[in-house]
Each structure stands twice: as C-alpha cells, then as structure tokens.
Amino acid sequence: MTTEVVLSAALRNNLLSLQRTQSNIDKAQQILSTGLRVSSALDNPQNFFASQSLKNRSSDLSRMLDGIGQSIQTIKAADAGVTALTKLVDQADSLVQSAREAITDGQVQASVTGNTKLSGVQNLTTLSGIADTDAIEFVIKNKDGVQLTLSSASVSIANNDSIDQLISKINDITDNTGSTSATNGEELIKAELDSEGRLRITALHGNTINITFNSSTGTAGGGTDQALASALGFSNIAKVTTTGAATSAVEFTAIPTLKLESGVFYTATTGTLSSASTLLTATRTTDGGATARFATATTSEIDITVNDRTTVSIAFDATTTVQHIVDGINTNPSLNKLLKASYDETTGKLSIEAASSEVSTVRIAVDESAGNTAVADFDFGVDTQFAAGGAGGTEGENFVFATAAATLARLESDYDTVLQQIDQLVLDSNYRGVNLLNGDDLTTFMNEDRSNKLVTKGQVLSSAGLAIEDADFSTLTKIESSQSEVLAAKETLRGFGSTIANSLSIIQTRQEFSTSLIQFLNEGSDKLVAADQNEEGAKLLALQTRQQLGVTALSLAAQSQQSVLRLF
C-alpha cells in the first residue's frame, strides 16, 4: 500500500513555479528590510569583502579623528594660556615702566626731610639746640663708590643766620674732585623747604650722602650734637654712631636706592671671590689682601634695626659663613617681612633690600657690649666699617632709603606677584595630561596606520623659562635689565603662539580631510552592497503578482482532476 500522492505534471510545474516565486519574494523582502543587496559573502564575495575593507578603514579613521579632535582642544588650551600669559607679561611691563618713571622723574634719590617746621625762621640760633658755629658736615660718594672732594665739607651756622641763608650755604657746595669727575663744578646737594616748611636735603646725580651734626659745644656724639639734629628736624634718623676708639658722632647716610649693596667680599687668594660658604673671618676687604672684613669675639653679633623700632641680633663667630648673615635676615620672622638679603657669588656682594613699602631706615651695627672686640666691615654706603671701639655698646650706621623706596618696594612686590601668577597659570594650562606651556610635546597621528604624524613642540613658559628674574628696581640699570627681560619674554610668547597656531591650522586641515575621506569610504562601501530600494520594491510587487497568477494557474490545473468527481 502506498501513501504517495501523485501530482499531475501541470500541478507539479505550477507548484515548483510558486516555490521559486516565494523564494524570490523572501529574498526581496530581506533586501528591503536590510537595505543591502549583498549582506554576506554568499551573496557576492568580491563586493562583500571590498565593502568590508572600506568600512574597516572608515572605522579606523573615525577613531583617529577622535585623537585629532583632542589634539585640537589641547592646542586651544595652550593658545588660551599664551594669551593670558601675554596679558600678565604686559602687566609686568607696565610695572617696570612705572618703576622707570619713578627713577627718571628724579623721585629715587638720596633724600631726607626733617619733621620740624622751619619756614620763616630768621635767626636759627634762637632755636633750642642750635648755637653759633654749629656745623653740618657732608661726605658724598658717587655711583661707583668713589668719595668726592667737596668745595666745602661742612656748613657752619653763624649767629643771625636765617633758614634761607643755611639753605643757600648748603646749595653752594660743589664738586671739586677734578676734571675727571662727571659732576666737577656742579652742585652736589639741593636743600629746600617742602610745602610744610620742613628742611629737605637731597644728594644730586644719584650720589650717596652722609650727614653729620657737629655742635660747637659738648663732646662728639653727645647731647649737644643730638640737640642740633633735633632742632633741624632730623632726630628720628640721625643716630649716635661710634666711629672707633670711643669716638662718636650723630649722623646718618642717605642712599639713592632701596638696597644696601656691600663692597666685594674677597678671600686671601688673589683673584678669588668669597662664596656663600666662605667663613666670615676668611673674607677680605681687598683682592688677596690681609685685612679681614670680620673679626669675631666670643659674643659677637650684628644688630639690624628697621625704622628705629625693630631690632634683631644675628650672632656670628669663627665658624659662621657668609650665608649665615643672609639666612639670619631671611628666616627671622621679625625681619623677613621687611627686608630680604642675598649674596651674589658672581659679584661677591651682599645685598640687603626693602621687602616692604613700610621700610624707610635701616641701621646696621656691631655689638661691642661686654668687652666684645668684633669688627664688621660691610662697606655699605659711605662708612660701614665697624671697628671695635672699646667703649662698649654698639657701633653702626643708620641708612635712609631713597625717597621713592616705598613706591619701588610696592612695585617690586606687585611685579613678583605677577611672576607667581605666570608660574601658576602655566601649571593650570594642562589638558588631559599634556601641557604645552610646561615643555610637554603633543603628537597627533594623521592616518589610520599611524605612519603620518605631527609633533607640536612644547616650551617652558614659566617665569624661569621666560628668563624673567625677580624684581630688583633699586637702580635704573637694573630696571632696564628687567625691561629687557620682559620684552624678550613677549617675543618668546609671540613666537610660541605662532608655532602652535601653525600646528592648529595643519591639524584642522587634516581633520576636514579625514572627515571627507570617511564619507567617501562609506559611500564607496554602500555602492558595493547597498540595494536600490525602488528597484527592489518593484521586484517584490512583480513577484507578488506572479505569485497570485501562479495560484490561479494551479487552481486551473487542478480542475481537470476535479472533473473525475462528477463520475461518482
């Protein structure tokens, strides 16, 4: 017995035709649903693998494009940093200009102003503390530290002299050093009354001036000398100074800067400057000379007094180095807000300068109490060789900083603040671990196999990298040096800005090219495998029509067999 159904040839042909039509319909529906006429290697191996190759390159370029975008952001961050740094350097330049104006306008001079109103005084000897033949003595050194020969080293106050006559006598003092002097025959001192009638004495030509008050009665440095200084309004700055062998004087030294700069510290070896680690007792006053700058006793100390009220003692002995003096000032909480000290091993000079606009006077002295036989020779100003006087107490000198010292100290502080902000801004310009402003290099890959790259070189643009030193506005020469540093820093910033701008332009161009290339690759890939939706839709419609016709034909073919049923 058989279960096989026998189909007629017509039915079988129609059935096979319908199956082929359904298969084509299924394929057309898949193409329409996926949008691909080649969706696997079975459909068309050549087109399929060619399309995959294009897609893979497009994907690799897309990932590379992300790196290019991050490089652009890194350079933009650096460019913003350069713009901000340029503004800060411009600000530093304006501070230097202000300091320069202060000096060139004559504000920075060795100048002192009394605190007593003297205008209208017709007879100075009627004032308490002033007597006939009392004298004011002057010592002047030029910028090179050379003591000038004066036409008159002192001015005497005669009976019935008015304040105007005293001023005239002081102003008549001229340089009598000789034909080699830059100011030979010119006035060296300008005396005048300020708007409040107080006596002001100024050393011209940037010179340093020492003024001593010498009364015609009493002992040198005694009460009558102090009374003379007080009567003329200088009691707050004219101090008793021991000049050796128990001899004293009431005096002060006015300097044209806000920095005390010592003479050169030599060693006993000819042609050798002292280093910071040289023992004080090993320093010499002349090149290879025998005279020591410092001789110590058991209880030696140097006293530093600021504004006649803050005194700090720095002990020294046979084991003390030059650096000890520097550290004694810079680490002392009572001094380091007012003064800052440094030692330059290239020049062999010790410097003590104002760190605050509050500083007006500084007294340097060696303590000779308790039989101390110490000697300290800094060679500041006019007379700072403090020899053992043998009378006990202290021997020192009172220095009056330049009239614009407060202004310049403030400008120095502002300048250093700007430098600190430059350093901080450089550190803050980091983007994802790369800081072009702090010397890091940026590598940007331009193609998918990383065979083409662009390296953007970083540069250290901190204050040190720009070669901008801390502020020192003590002299016109040093201010001009700061100005040269600032101008050079501007050129450095402009050059670096131009370099990264060139890199940015190249990278942006490659970014645009890569974006276009990715689009071309995707289009090429699609052309190999993508289907024409209109064409595939028309095919499906035709196949569906053919399917309906096939069903009808199958029905007609079956009618011949149905006619057999009528026989029963």
C-alpha positions as CSV (number, residue, x, y, z in Angstrom):
1,M,0.0,0.0,0.0
2,T,1.5,3.4,-0.9
3,T,0.9,6.8,0.7
4,E,2.5,8.8,-2.0
5,V,0.2,11.4,-3.7
6,V,0.7,11.6,-7.4
7,L,0.5,15.0,-8.9
8,S,-0.1,15.7,-12.5
9,A,2.6,17.3,-14.5
10,A,0.7,20.6,-14.7
11,L,0.1,20.7,-11.0
12,R,3.8,19.9,-10.3
13,N,5.1,22.6,-12.7
14,N,2.8,25.2,-11.2
15,L,3.8,24.2,-7.7
16,L,7.5,24.5,-8.5
17,S,6.9,27.9,-10.1
18,L,5.2,29.1,-6.9
19,Q,8.0,27.9,-4.8
20,R,10.6,29.7,-6.9
21,T,8.5,32.8,-6.8
22,Q,8.1,32.6,-3.0
23,S,11.9,32.2,-2.6
24,N,12.5,35.3,-4.7
25,I,9.8,37.2,-2.6
26,D,11.7,36.2,0.6
27,K,14.9,37.4,-0.9
28,A,13.4,40.7,-2.0
29,Q,11.8,41.2,1.4
30,Q,15.2,40.6,3.1
31,I,16.9,43.1,0.8
32,L,14.2,45.7,1.5
33,S,14.4,45.1,5.3
34,T,18.2,45.3,5.5
35,G,18.8,47.7,2.7
36,L,21.6,45.5,1.4
37,R,21.7,43.6,-1.8
38,V,24.9,41.9,-0.6
39,S,24.6,41.0,3.1
40,S,27.0,38.1,3.3
41,A,29.9,36.6,1.4
42,L,27.4,34.1,-0.1
43,D,25.6,36.9,-1.9
44,N,28.7,38.3,-3.7
45,P,32.1,37.5,-2.2
46,Q,34.0,40.2,-4.2
47,N,31.7,43.1,-3.3
48,F,31.2,41.9,0.2
49,F,34.9,41.8,1.1
50,A,35.7,45.0,-0.8
51,S,32.9,46.8,1.1
52,Q,34.2,45.4,4.5
53,S,37.7,46.7,3.7
54,L,36.4,50.2,3.0
55,K,34.2,50.1,6.2
56,N,37.2,49.0,8.3
57,R,39.4,51.8,7.0
58,S,36.5,54.2,7.6
59,S,36.2,52.9,11.2
60,D,39.9,53.3,11.8
61,L,39.9,56.8,10.5
62,S,36.9,57.7,12.8
63,R,38.9,56.6,15.8
64,M,41.9,58.5,14.6
65,L,39.6,61.5,14.1
66,D,38.8,61.5,17.8
67,G,42.5,61.8,18.6
68,I,42.8,64.7,16.2
69,G,39.9,66.4,17.9
70,Q,41.6,66.1,21.3
71,S,44.8,67.5,19.9
72,I,42.9,70.5,18.7
73,Q,41.5,71.0,22.2
74,T,45.0,70.7,23.7
75,I,46.4,73.3,21.4
76,K,43.4,75.6,22.0
77,A,44.0,75.3,25.8
78,A,47.7,76.2,25.2
79,D,46.7,79.1,23.0
80,A,44.4,80.4,25.7
81,G,47.3,80.1,28.1
82,V,49.6,82.1,25.8
83,T,47.0,84.8,25.5
84,A,46.7,85.0,29.3
85,L,50.5,84.9,29.8
86,T,50.9,87.8,27.3
87,K,48.5,89.9,29.4
88,L,50.4,89.1,32.5
89,V,53.7,89.9,30.9
90,D,52.2,93.2,29.6
91,Q,51.2,93.9,33.2
92,A,54.7,93.2,34.4
93,D,55.9,95.6,31.7
94,S,53.7,98.3,32.9
95,L,55.1,97.9,36.4
96,V,58.6,98.2,35.1
97,Q,57.6,101.3,33.2
98,S,56.2,102.8,36.4
99,A,59.5,102.0,38.2
100,R,61.4,103.6,35.4
101,E,59.3,106.7,35.5
102,A,59.9,106.9,39.3
103,I,63.6,107.0,38.7
104,T,63.8,109.1,35.6
105,D,61.5,111.7,37.2
106,G,64.1,112.1,39.9
107,Q,62.0,110.6,42.7
108,V,64.6,108.0,43.5
109,Q,67.4,110.0,45.2
110,A,69.3,110.1,48.4
111,S,67.0,112.5,50.2
112,V,65.8,113.2,53.7
113,T,63.2,115.5,55.1
114,G,63.0,116.8,58.6
115,N,60.0,116.8,60.8
116,T,60.3,120.4,62.1
117,K,58.7,123.4,60.5
118,L,61.4,126.0,59.9
119,S,59.9,128.3,57.4
120,G,60.1,132.0,58.5
121,V,62.9,131.4,61.0
122,Q,65.1,134.5,60.7
123,N,67.7,133.5,63.3
124,L,68.4,129.8,63.7
125,T,70.5,130.3,66.9
126,T,67.3,131.3,68.7
127,L,66.1,127.8,68.4
128,S,66.8,125.4,71.2
129,G,69.7,123.2,70.3
130,I,71.4,125.5,67.8
131,A,74.3,127.7,68.7
132,D,76.7,129.9,66.8
133,T,79.4,127.9,64.8
134,D,77.4,124.7,65.0
135,A,78.1,122.8,61.7
136,I,76.6,120.3,59.4
137,E,79.2,118.1,57.7
138,F,78.8,116.2,54.4
139,V,80.5,113.2,52.8
140,I,79.4,112.3,49.3
141,K,80.2,109.2,47.2
142,N,79.3,108.7,43.6
143,K,77.6,105.7,42.0
144,D,81.0,103.9,41.7
145,G,81.6,104.3,45.4
146,V,84.3,107.0,45.0
147,Q,84.3,109.7,47.6
148,L,84.1,113.1,46.0
149,T,86.1,116.2,47.0
150,L,83.7,118.9,48.0
151,S,84.2,122.6,47.7
152,S,83.2,122.7,51.4
153,A,82.9,119.6,53.5
154,S,80.8,121.4,56.1
155,V,78.4,124.3,56.5
156,S,78.6,126.5,59.7
157,I,75.6,128.2,61.2
158,A,76.5,131.8,62.2
159,N,74.7,134.0,64.6
160,N,71.7,135.6,63.0
161,D,71.7,133.1,60.0
162,S,68.1,132.5,58.8
163,I,66.9,129.2,57.4
164,D,67.2,130.6,53.9
165,Q,70.8,131.5,54.4
166,L,71.6,128.0,55.7
167,I,69.9,126.5,52.6
168,S,71.9,128.8,50.4
169,K,75.2,127.7,52.0
170,I,74.3,124.1,51.5
171,N,73.4,124.6,47.9
172,D,76.7,126.4,47.2
173,I,78.6,123.1,47.8
174,T,80.0,121.8,44.5
175,D,82.2,119.0,43.2
176,N,85.9,119.9,43.5
177,T,87.2,116.4,42.7
178,G,89.0,117.4,39.5
179,S,88.4,117.4,35.8
180,T,87.8,113.7,35.7
181,S,84.6,113.9,37.8
182,A,81.4,113.7,35.9
183,T,79.9,116.4,38.1
184,N,83.0,118.6,38.5
185,G,82.0,122.1,39.3
186,E,78.3,121.2,39.6
187,E,76.1,121.4,42.6
188,L,76.0,118.2,44.6
189,I,73.3,119.0,47.2
190,K,69.9,120.5,46.9
191,A,68.5,122.0,50.1
192,E,65.0,123.4,50.3
193,L,61.9,123.7,52.4
194,D,59.0,121.4,51.4
195,S,55.3,122.6,51.3
196,E,55.1,122.3,55.0
197,G,58.2,124.3,55.7
198,R,60.4,121.3,56.7
199,L,64.1,121.1,55.6
200,R,64.7,118.7,52.8
201,I,68.3,117.7,51.8
202,T,68.8,115.8,48.6
203,A,72.0,114.4,47.0
204,L,72.0,115.1,43.3
205,H,73.3,112.9,40.4
206,G,72.3,109.7,42.2
207,N,75.1,110.1,44.8
208,T,75.1,108.7,48.4
209,I,75.4,111.3,51.1
210,N,76.4,111.1,54.8
211,I,75.4,113.9,57.0
212,T,76.9,114.6,60.5
213,F,75.7,117.1,63.0
214,N,78.6,118.7,64.9
215,S,77.7,121.1,67.7
216,S,80.3,123.7,68.7
217,T,79.9,122.6,72.4
218,G,79.9,119.3,74.2
219,T,81.6,116.1,73.2
220,A,81.3,114.5,69.8
221,G,78.2,112.3,69.5
222,G,76.9,113.8,72.8
223,G,73.7,115.5,73.7
224,T,74.5,118.8,72.0
225,D,75.0,117.1,68.7
226,Q,71.7,115.3,69.1
227,A,70.0,118.6,70.1
228,L,71.4,120.2,66.9
229,A,70.0,117.3,64.8
230,S,66.7,117.5,66.6
231,A,66.4,121.3,66.1
232,L,66.7,120.9,62.4
233,G,64.1,118.1,62.4
234,F,66.3,115.0,62.0
235,S,66.1,113.5,65.4
236,N,64.3,110.5,64.1
237,I,67.0,109.5,61.7
238,A,70.3,111.0,63.0
239,K,71.7,108.4,65.4
240,V,74.8,108.2,67.6
241,T,77.4,106.3,65.8
242,T,80.6,105.0,67.3
243,T,83.5,105.7,64.9
244,G,86.1,103.7,66.8
245,A,88.4,104.3,69.8
246,A,85.4,105.6,71.8
247,T,84.8,108.4,69.3
248,S,81.1,109.0,68.4
249,A,79.1,111.2,66.0
250,V,75.5,111.9,65.4
251,E,74.9,111.1,61.7
252,F,73.0,109.2,59.0
253,T,73.6,108.0,55.5
254,A,71.0,108.6,52.7
255,I,71.3,106.3,49.7
256,P,69.7,106.7,46.2
257,T,68.3,103.1,46.2
258,L,66.2,100.8,48.3
259,K,69.1,98.3,48.5
260,L,72.2,98.2,50.6
261,E,74.9,96.6,48.5
262,S,78.2,95.8,50.1
263,G,81.7,96.0,48.9
264,V,83.3,92.9,47.3
265,F,83.9,90.0,49.6
266,Y,87.3,88.5,48.6
267,T,89.4,85.7,50.0
268,A,93.0,85.8,50.9
269,T,93.8,84.2,47.5
270,T,94.3,86.7,44.7
271,G,91.6,86.7,42.1
272,T,89.1,84.7,44.2
273,L,85.8,86.0,45.4
274,S,84.2,84.6,48.6
275,S,81.5,82.1,48.1
276,A,78.3,81.9,50.3
277,S,80.0,79.1,52.3
278,T,83.2,81.1,53.0
279,L,83.8,81.8,56.7
280,L,83.2,85.4,57.6
281,T,86.6,85.5,59.2
282,A,88.1,84.3,55.9
283,T,86.7,87.2,53.9
284,R,89.0,90.1,52.9
285,T,88.3,93.7,52.0
286,T,90.7,93.7,49.0
287,D,91.6,91.2,46.4
288,G,94.1,88.8,48.0
289,G,94.6,91.3,50.9
290,A,95.3,90.6,54.5
291,T,92.6,92.8,56.1
292,A,89.6,90.7,57.2
293,R,86.1,92.0,56.9
294,F,85.1,90.3,60.1
295,A,86.9,89.6,63.3
296,T,85.0,87.8,66.0
297,A,85.0,87.6,69.7
298,T,83.2,85.1,72.0
299,T,79.9,87.0,72.0
300,S,79.9,88.7,68.5
301,E,76.7,89.8,66.9
302,I,75.3,92.2,64.3
303,D,72.3,94.3,65.2
304,I,69.8,95.2,62.4
305,T,67.2,97.9,63.3
306,V,64.4,98.8,60.9
307,N,62.5,102.1,61.1
308,D,64.2,102.8,64.5
309,R,62.0,100.2,66.3
310,T,62.5,96.6,65.1
311,T,66.0,95.3,66.2
312,V,67.2,91.8,65.6
313,S,70.6,90.4,66.6
314,I,72.5,87.9,64.4
315,A,75.2,86.1,66.3
316,F,78.5,85.2,64.5
317,D,81.7,83.5,65.4
318,A,84.7,81.8,63.9
319,T,82.5,79.1,62.4
320,T,80.0,81.4,60.7
321,T,79.7,81.7,56.9
322,V,78.5,84.5,54.7
323,Q,75.3,82.6,54.1
324,H,74.7,82.8,57.9
325,I,74.1,86.5,57.6
326,V,71.7,86.0,54.7
327,D,69.8,83.3,56.5
328,G,69.8,85.3,59.7
329,I,67.7,88.0,57.9
330,N,65.6,85.9,55.6
331,T,64.5,83.4,58.2
332,N,63.8,85.8,61.1
333,P,60.1,86.4,61.4
334,S,60.6,90.0,62.6
335,L,62.8,90.9,59.6
336,N,61.8,88.8,56.6
337,K,58.6,90.8,56.1
338,L,60.6,94.0,56.0
339,L,64.0,93.0,54.5
340,K,65.4,90.4,52.2
341,A,69.1,89.5,51.9
342,S,71.1,87.8,49.2
343,Y,74.7,87.1,48.3
344,D,75.8,87.1,44.7
345,E,78.7,84.8,44.2
346,T,79.4,86.2,40.7
347,T,80.0,89.7,42.1
348,G,81.0,88.9,45.6
349,K,78.5,91.3,47.1
350,L,76.0,91.1,49.9
351,S,72.7,92.8,49.5
352,I,70.0,93.9,52.0
353,E,66.9,95.5,50.5
354,A,63.5,96.6,51.5
355,A,60.8,93.9,51.1
356,S,58.0,96.2,52.2
357,S,57.0,99.8,51.4
358,E,57.0,100.4,55.2
359,V,60.8,100.4,55.3
360,S,62.4,103.9,55.4
361,T,65.5,103.4,57.6
362,V,67.8,100.5,58.4
363,R,70.6,100.6,61.0
364,I,73.4,98.1,60.8
365,A,75.7,97.8,63.8
366,V,78.1,95.5,65.5
367,D,77.6,94.9,69.2
368,E,80.6,95.8,71.3
369,S,79.0,95.3,74.7
370,A,80.6,93.1,77.4
371,G,84.1,93.8,76.0
372,N,83.3,92.5,72.5
373,T,86.1,93.2,70.1
374,A,84.3,92.2,67.0
375,V,84.8,94.0,63.7
376,A,82.3,94.1,60.8
377,D,83.1,95.8,57.5
378,F,80.2,95.6,55.1
379,D,81.3,98.7,53.1
380,F,77.7,99.9,52.7
381,G,77.1,103.5,51.8
382,V,79.7,105.9,52.9
383,D,81.1,104.5,56.2
384,T,80.2,101.0,57.3
385,Q,83.4,99.7,58.7
386,F,82.5,99.0,62.3
387,A,85.8,98.6,64.2
388,A,86.0,97.7,67.9
389,G,85.6,101.0,69.7
390,G,86.5,99.7,73.2
391,A,83.8,101.8,74.8
392,G,81.1,99.1,74.8
393,G,77.6,99.5,73.3
394,T,77.2,99.2,69.6
395,E,78.9,100.8,66.6
396,G,76.8,101.2,63.5
397,E,75.4,103.4,60.8
398,N,71.8,104.5,60.1
399,F,70.7,104.3,56.4
400,V,67.8,106.3,54.9
401,F,66.4,104.6,51.8
402,A,65.6,106.6,48.7
403,T,62.6,108.9,48.7
404,A,60.7,106.6,46.3
405,A,61.7,103.5,48.2
406,A,58.2,102.9,49.3
407,T,56.9,103.2,45.8
408,L,59.5,100.9,44.3
409,A,59.1,98.4,47.1
410,R,55.4,98.2,46.3
411,L,56.1,97.9,42.6
412,E,58.6,95.1,43.3
413,S,56.1,93.3,45.3
414,D,53.4,93.6,42.6
415,Y,55.9,92.5,40.0
416,D,56.9,89.4,41.9
417,T,53.1,88.6,42.4
418,V,52.7,88.7,38.6
419,L,55.6,86.3,38.2
420,Q,54.0,83.9,40.7
421,Q,50.7,84.1,38.7
422,I,52.7,83.4,35.5
423,D,54.1,80.2,37.1
424,Q,50.7,79.1,38.3
425,L,48.9,79.8,35.0
426,V,51.5,77.6,33.2
427,L,50.7,74.7,35.6
428,D,47.0,75.3,35.1
429,S,47.2,75.0,31.3
430,N,47.3,71.2,31.4
431,Y,44.8,69.4,29.2
432,R,44.4,65.6,29.7
433,G,48.0,65.2,30.9
434,V,49.6,67.3,28.2
435,N,50.9,70.8,29.0
436,L,52.5,72.5,26.0
437,L,53.3,75.5,28.2
438,N,55.4,73.4,30.5
439,G,57.6,71.7,28.0
440,D,55.4,68.7,27.0
441,D,55.2,67.7,23.3
442,L,51.9,66.8,21.6
443,T,51.9,64.0,18.9
444,T,49.0,63.9,16.5
445,F,48.6,60.9,14.2
446,M,47.1,61.8,10.8
447,N,46.2,58.4,9.3
448,E,44.9,55.0,10.4
449,D,48.2,53.2,10.4
450,R,49.9,56.0,12.4
451,S,52.6,56.3,9.8
452,N,52.0,60.1,9.4
453,K,52.2,62.3,12.5
454,L,52.7,65.9,13.5
455,V,54.7,66.7,16.7
456,T,53.9,70.0,18.3
457,K,56.8,71.0,20.4
458,G,56.0,72.4,23.9
459,Q,58.1,75.1,25.7
460,V,58.5,76.0,29.3
461,L,56.9,79.4,29.6
462,S,57.1,79.9,33.4
463,S,58.9,83.0,34.7
464,A,62.1,81.0,34.8
465,G,61.5,79.6,31.3
466,L,60.9,83.1,30.0
467,A,64.1,84.2,31.8
468,I,62.3,86.8,33.9
469,E,64.1,87.4,37.2
470,D,62.6,88.5,40.5
471,A,62.1,92.3,40.7
472,D,65.1,94.5,41.6
473,F,64.2,98.1,41.0
474,S,67.0,99.5,43.1
475,T,68.8,101.3,40.2
476,L,67.9,102.4,36.7
477,T,70.3,99.9,35.2
478,K,68.5,97.0,37.0
479,I,65.1,98.3,36.0
480,E,66.3,98.5,32.4
481,S,67.5,94.9,32.7
482,S,64.0,93.9,33.9
483,Q,62.5,95.7,31.0
484,S,64.8,93.8,28.6
485,E,63.7,90.5,30.1
486,V,60.0,91.4,29.8
487,L,60.4,92.5,26.1
488,A,62.3,89.2,25.4
489,A,59.5,87.3,27.1
490,K,56.9,89.0,24.9
491,E,58.9,87.9,21.8
492,T,59.1,84.3,23.1
493,L,55.4,84.2,23.7
494,R,54.6,85.6,20.3
495,G,57.0,83.1,18.6
496,F,55.4,80.2,20.5
497,G,51.9,81.4,19.8
498,S,52.8,81.5,16.1
499,T,54.2,77.9,16.3
500,I,51.1,76.4,17.9
501,A,48.8,78.4,15.6
502,N,50.6,76.8,12.6
503,S,50.1,73.3,14.2
504,L,46.5,74.1,14.8
505,S,45.9,75.1,11.2
506,I,47.6,71.9,9.9
507,I,45.6,69.7,12.3
508,Q,42.3,71.3,11.5
509,T,43.0,70.9,7.7
510,R,43.7,67.2,8.3
511,Q,40.6,66.9,10.4
512,E,38.5,68.3,7.5
513,F,40.2,66.0,5.0
514,S,39.8,62.9,7.2
515,T,36.1,63.7,7.7
516,S,35.6,64.0,3.9
517,L,37.6,60.8,3.4
518,I,35.5,58.8,5.9
519,Q,32.4,60.0,4.0
520,F,33.9,58.9,0.6
521,L,34.8,55.5,2.1
522,N,31.3,54.9,3.5
523,E,29.7,55.9,0.2
524,G,32.0,53.6,-1.7
525,S,31.2,50.8,0.6
526,D,27.5,51.3,0.2
527,K,27.7,51.4,-3.5
528,L,29.1,47.9,-3.4
529,V,26.5,46.3,-1.2
530,A,23.5,48.7,-0.8
531,A,20.3,47.9,-2.6
532,D,18.2,50.2,-4.8
533,Q,15.0,50.4,-2.7
534,N,12.9,51.4,-5.7
535,E,14.2,48.6,-7.8
536,E,13.7,46.0,-5.1
537,G,10.2,47.3,-4.3
538,A,9.3,46.9,-7.9
539,K,10.7,43.4,-8.0
540,L,8.6,42.5,-4.9
541,L,5.5,43.8,-6.4
542,A,6.1,41.8,-9.6
543,L,6.8,38.7,-7.7
544,Q,3.7,39.1,-5.6
545,T,1.7,39.5,-8.9
546,R,3.4,36.4,-10.3
547,Q,2.6,34.5,-7.1
548,Q,-1.1,35.4,-7.4
549,L,-1.1,34.3,-11.1
550,G,0.7,31.1,-10.1
551,V,-2.0,30.3,-7.6
552,T,-4.7,30.9,-10.2
553,A,-2.8,28.6,-12.7
554,L,-2.5,25.9,-10.0
555,S,-6.2,26.2,-9.5
556,L,-7.0,25.8,-13.2
557,A,-4.6,22.8,-13.4
558,A,-6.5,21.1,-10.5
559,Q,-9.9,21.5,-12.3
560,S,-9.1,18.6,-14.7
561,Q,-8.8,16.3,-11.8
562,Q,-11.9,17.6,-10.1
563,S,-14.0,16.6,-13.1
564,V,-13.4,13.0,-12.2
565,L,-15.6,13.5,-9.2
566,R,-18.6,14.0,-11.4
567,L,-18.4,10.4,-12.4
568,F,-19.5,9.3,-9.0
